[in-house]
Each structure stands twice: as C-alpha cells, then as structure tokens.
Amino acid sequence: MLIDKLRVDFKSGKGGSGAVHFYKNGKPSGGNGGNGGNVYLEGTNNLYDLKSLKKEKLYKAEDGEMGGANQLKGADGEDIVIKVPLTTVIYTLNNEVIGKIDQAGQRILLLEGGRGGRGNYEYRAGQVATLKKFTPGVKGSEVKVFLELQLSADVLFIGFPNAGKSSMLNALTNASVAVAAYPFTTLQPHLGVAENIVLMDLPGLIEGAAQGKGLGTKFVRHTQNAKFVAHFVSLENEDMKDTYVKMRDELKDIDERLYDLPEIILLTKADMFDEDAIAMKLKELDFTGKELVVVSAFKRETLKDLTKKLQQRLFG
C-alpha cells in the first residue's frame, strides 16, 4: 500500500550541562556542555513513499554531553537525518507549509538542537560566590508535522475504471500493476518508465468523484508536475462521446489545472474489435479535435506507435 501522507513527531537533542570543576590551585576549570543534535529531512531517490517512517515513533536527535574538567567541552549530540522521497512537502498540524524537498541530497533543518550550558570556567572572573556557577543545557525542541508525498510524472493516465490504464502501463513499462475485470483494481497511483518518460496510472474515476464518491480525489496532489494527460476510453463503450464528455466534466470539477492540461485520447482494447468497428468509434470522437490513438496492450506495434507519440509530445 502506498503511504503518501503521514504525521510524524520529531525532537532535537538537549544541550549538555556545563561542568563544575577546579584546578589544584582552586581556580574554576569546568567546561561547557555540548550542543544537542539537530533534526534534518533529506531527499533521496531511493525511496518511493513514506512507509519507512512510523507515525507512532518519536524521531529524536542525540543529546549533548556534559562538560568536563580542564575546560573540556562536552561532545555535541549526533544529528538525526531522516530520508524522505521526492517530492515531500512538510506541513504544520495547521496545514502551513514548512518546506518542500524535491531534489536528491536537499536538506531542510527542521529543528535545531539545544545549546550546551556554560561550565564554571566561564565565570572565573566573578566573585567567590560565582565560582561554582554553571548553566544547564537548553532543552531540545519538539514538533509534530505532516509529511505529504507528491509523486511526479510526465504523463497522467486518466479514465473511468476498466478503461485499460493498468494493462497499458504494464505493457509499456513492466510496472506489474494489478489488473482485473472489476472497478478500482488500481487503488493508488502507480509509476512506470518507458523510454525515459515517467508514466502515472491514476485510480479509476467515476462520476461524482469530485464529491467523494468511489476513490475520491486524493490522487490530485500527485498530478502537479505532469506535462499532459493520456485520456483512456475503452472501445467497449456503447456511447464513446458520452463517456468522454463525462470524464472531462468530472476532471473540471476535480481540478481546473488538471482539466486544462494538453490531452491525447487513447482508444483502448483494439484487439477486441475489427477495423470497421474501430472506424465507427473514431468518428464518435472527431468532435474533440484532439489526437486519437488506437491502442492495445496486446499489440506490440500499437505500443511502439504510442511510445513514439508520447516522446514527440514531450521532447519534440
């Protein structure tokens, strides 16, 4: 199961306490405490969702160590670096954006560790009463955040359930997406790569998805970086125009930006129909004025043709 949103708790390290020590001559020698560790989030290409993190776990940096004799400073606490997939957006619990990580190696300082306390050596110039003075380390900070994954793809596969999106993704990329003859086989977005093109198979939509029916609109955040839409319409539909228009209307209700993306229309399951039947189906969609491509996940020549058309649209 894809984990694309998670609440996670973090805490930075506490600063080490300053020390109280004296040289043999009675002068103060206590060193300062070490600083507490920081908390960082860092982007990586090696993770694909947030399942490596646990919402019930507190991710904590190391505390700084106490200062020592002879002005010895305590060791700083070790930082904790939490790896997250690209692109991850960090929100407060009030849904205010803290930051976004969209590049491998990019780091965001989420929490700074507490400063180490001062040892009594720092107060050596004071009166006798201050020679044993020290300060404790500053406590670490805590924060609870939402991490939200935004998948990134060049081409979005859009269509009603059983339009053939998952079969096509499998055929083009060997992505191993579950395929079956019932709605909502795809319950979450799936990614695949074909000839350097990143493809995303989105959950099948139904009428009313904008109002929360079916699988709803949770997938929308994964569409932000797409260049265009591949709109799947199965040749099995008795009314091609009606099926196409209903999906377009649904997209408009769900997200205007998604609706306005350039679109190519894929007429799927061509292996089940003869040329005359396909020609009649094509005429039903002439009114769109958009490029119509007849494809079958089981006909290699149509897959090669589709890949070429996708490359032309993306790279010219």
C-alpha positions in Angstrom: 0.0 0.0 0.0 1.3 3.4 -0.9 1.8 5.7 2.1 1.6 9.2 0.8 0.7 11.2 3.9 1.9 10.7 7.5 2.0 12.6 10.8 5.5 12.2 12.3 6.9 13.5 15.6 10.5 14.9 15.9 12.6 16.1 18.8 16.1 17.7 18.7 18.8 16.9 21.3 19.1 18.6 24.6 22.3 20.6 25.3 24.7 19.1 27.8 25.1 20.7 31.2 28.1 22.9 32.0 30.5 21.3 34.5 31.8 22.5 37.8 35.5 21.5 38.3 38.5 23.2 39.8 42.3 23.1 39.1 44.5 22.1 42.0 45.1 25.8 42.7 41.4 26.3 43.3 40.6 28.1 40.1 37.5 27.0 38.1 38.1 24.6 35.2 34.6 23.2 34.3 34.0 23.0 30.6 30.9 23.9 28.6 28.3 21.3 27.6 28.0 20.0 24.1 25.1 21.2 21.8 22.2 18.9 21.2 21.8 17.3 17.8 19.8 18.9 15.0 16.9 17.2 13.1 17.1 17.3 9.3 15.0 15.9 6.5 16.9 14.9 3.3 15.6 14.0 -0.1 16.6 10.7 -1.7 15.8 8.9 -5.0 15.9 5.5 -3.2 12.5 5.9 -1.5 9.2 5.9 -3.3 6.8 6.5 -0.4 6.7 7.3 3.3 6.3 3.7 4.5 9.9 3.7 6.0 8.6 6.1 8.7 6.5 5.2 11.7 3.8 7.5 13.0 4.0 6.1 16.5 7.7 6.6 16.8 9.4 9.7 18.1 12.4 10.5 15.9 15.0 12.1 18.2 18.5 13.5 17.8 21.2 12.8 20.4 21.6 14.9 23.5 24.9 16.8 24.0 27.2 15.6 26.7 28.1 17.3 29.9 31.3 19.4 30.1 34.4 18.0 31.8 37.4 19.1 33.8 40.2 21.2 32.5 37.8 23.3 30.3 36.9 20.2 28.3 33.8 20.8 26.2 31.2 18.0 26.1 30.7 16.3 22.8 27.9 17.6 20.6 24.9 15.3 20.2 24.7 13.5 16.8 22.3 15.0 14.3 19.4 12.8 13.0 18.9 12.9 9.3 15.6 11.4 8.1 15.5 10.4 4.4 12.3 11.2 2.5 11.2 10.5 -1.1 10.9 13.1 -3.8 8.8 15.3 -3.7 7.9 15.6 0.0 6.0 18.6 1.4 6.3 19.3 5.1 3.2 20.9 6.9 2.4 22.0 10.4 -0.6 20.5 12.0 -2.4 23.7 11.0 -1.6 22.9 7.3 1.0 25.7 7.0 3.8 24.8 4.6 7.2 24.5 6.3 9.1 23.4 3.2 9.4 21.2 0.2 12.0 18.6 -0.7 12.2 18.0 -4.4 15.9 17.2 -5.1 18.1 14.3 -4.0 20.5 15.5 -1.3 18.4 18.6 -0.5 18.3 19.1 3.3 15.9 21.1 5.5 16.8 21.9 9.0 13.6 21.0 10.9 14.8 21.5 14.5 17.9 22.9 16.0 19.4 21.2 19.0 19.6 22.9 22.4 22.8 24.9 23.2 25.2 23.4 25.7 25.3 25.0 29.1 28.3 27.0 30.4 30.8 25.5 32.8 32.2 27.3 35.9 35.3 28.2 33.9 33.2 30.8 32.1 32.6 32.5 35.5 36.2 32.6 36.7 36.3 36.4 36.7 33.5 36.6 39.2 33.3 36.8 43.0 33.9 33.7 45.2 30.1 33.1 45.2 30.1 32.6 41.4 33.0 30.2 41.2 30.6 27.2 41.4 28.2 28.7 39.0 27.2 26.8 35.8 24.2 26.7 33.5 22.3 23.6 32.4 21.9 22.8 28.7 18.9 24.1 26.8 16.2 21.6 26.2 15.6 20.3 22.7 12.6 21.3 20.7 9.7 19.1 19.6 7.5 19.4 16.6 4.7 17.3 15.0 4.4 17.6 11.3 2.5 16.2 8.3 4.7 14.8 5.6 2.9 14.6 2.2 4.3 12.8 -0.8 3.7 14.4 -4.3 4.6 11.8 -6.9 6.0 13.3 -10.2 5.3 12.1 -13.7 5.4 13.4 -17.3 2.1 11.7 -18.4 -1.0 11.0 -16.5 -3.2 8.1 -17.4 -6.8 9.2 -16.8 -10.0 7.3 -17.4 -13.0 5.5 -15.9 -12.5 2.2 -14.2 -11.5 -0.7 -16.5 -10.5 1.6 -19.4 -7.3 -0.3 -19.7 -4.8 2.0 -18.0 -3.2 -0.5 -15.8 -2.8 -3.0 -18.6 -1.2 -0.3 -20.7 1.2 0.7 -18.0 2.3 -2.9 -17.6 2.7 -3.4 -21.3 4.8 -0.2 -21.7 6.9 -0.4 -18.6 6.6 -3.8 -16.9 5.4 -2.0 -13.8 3.4 -5.1 -12.5 0.2 -3.2 -11.7 -2.7 -5.4 -10.6 -5.2 -5.9 -13.4 -8.7 -7.5 -13.1 -12.1 -7.1 -14.7 -13.7 -5.1 -11.9 -13.7 -1.4 -11.0 -11.0 0.1 -8.8 -8.3 -2.5 -9.4 -5.9 0.5 -9.2 -6.5 1.8 -5.7 -3.4 4.1 -5.6 -1.1 5.8 -8.2 1.4 3.6 -9.9 4.6 4.8 -11.7 6.4 3.3 -14.6 9.2 4.5 -17.0 9.1 3.9 -20.8 11.9 5.4 -22.9 12.8 8.0 -20.2 9.1 9.0 -20.0 7.6 8.8 -16.5 4.0 7.5 -16.7 1.5 7.5 -13.8 -1.6 5.3 -13.7 -4.1 7.0 -11.5 -7.1 5.3 -9.8 -10.1 4.9 -12.0 -12.6 7.8 -11.6 -16.3 7.6 -11.6 -19.0 10.3 -11.9 -19.2 12.0 -8.6 -15.5 11.6 -7.7 -15.3 15.3 -7.1 -17.9 14.9 -4.3 -16.0 12.0 -2.8 -17.7 9.0 -4.5 -15.6 6.0 -5.4 -11.9 6.6 -4.6 -12.5 10.4 -4.5 -9.8 12.9 -5.4 -6.9 12.1 -3.1 -4.7 11.5 -6.1 -4.8 15.1 -7.3 -1.7 16.1 -5.3 0.3 13.6 -7.4 -0.6 15.4 -10.7 1.2 18.8 -10.1 4.2 18.2 -12.3 2.5 16.4 -15.3 3.0 17.7 -18.8 -0.1 16.2 -20.4 -2.9 13.7 -20.0 -3.5 10.4 -21.8 -7.2 10.0 -21.6 -8.2 6.4 -21.9 -11.6 5.5 -23.5 -12.4 1.8 -24.0 -13.7 0.8 -27.4 -16.2 -1.3 -25.4 -18.2 1.7 -24.6 -21.5 1.9 -26.5 -21.5 5.7 -26.4 -17.9 7.0 -26.9 -18.9 10.6 -26.8 -20.9 10.4 -23.7 -18.1 8.5 -21.9 -15.5 11.0 -23.0 -17.6 14.1 -22.0 -18.5 12.7 -18.6 -14.8 12.2 -17.8 -14.0 15.7 -19.0 -16.7 17.2 -16.8 -15.5 15.2 -13.8 -11.9 16.5 -14.3 -13.2 20.1 -14.5 -15.0 19.6 -11.2 -12.0 18.0 -9.6 -9.2 20.3 -10.6 -9.1 23.1 -13.2 -5.4 22.8 -13.8 -5.8 19.1 -14.5 -8.6 19.8 -16.9 -6.5 22.4 -18.8 -3.6 20.1 -19.4 -2.9 19.1 -23.0 -4.6 15.8 -23.9 -4.2 12.8 -26.1 -7.1 10.3 -26.4 -6.3 6.6 -26.3 -8.9 4.2 -27.6 -8.1 1.0 -25.8 -8.7 -2.7 -26.2 -8.3 -2.6 -30.0 -7.6 -6.3 -30.1 -11.3 -7.0 -29.4 -12.6 -5.1 -32.5 -12.3 -5.2 -36.3 -11.2 -2.2 -38.4 -14.8 -1.2 -39.4 -16.0 -1.2 -35.8 -12.9 0.9 -34.7 -13.5 3.4 -37.6 -17.1 4.0 -36.4 -15.9 4.5 -32.8 -13.3 7.0 -34.0 -15.9 9.1 -35.7 -17.8 9.4 -32.5 -14.8 11.3 -31.0 -14.0 13.5 -34.1 -15.8 16.4 -32.4 -12.9 16.7 -29.8 -10.4 17.9 -32.4 -7.7 16.1 -30.4 -5.3 13.4 -31.4 -6.9 10.0 -31.3 -4.7 6.9 -31.0 -6.0 3.3 -31.2 -4.0 1.0 -28.9 -4.0 -2.5 -27.5 -1.8 -3.7 -24.6 -1.5 -6.9 -26.6 -0.4 -5.5 -30.0 3.3 -4.5 -29.9 3.0 -2.3 -33.0 0.5 -0.1 -31.3 2.7 0.1 -28.2 5.6 1.3 -30.3 3.5 3.9 -32.0 2.1 5.2 -28.7 5.6 5.5 -27.2 6.8 7.4 -30.2 3.9 9.8 -30.0 4.5 10.4 -26.3 8.1 11.1 -27.0 7.2 13.6 -29.7 4.9 15.5 -27.4 7.4 15.7 -24.6 10.7 16.2 -26.5 9.6 17.4 -29.9 
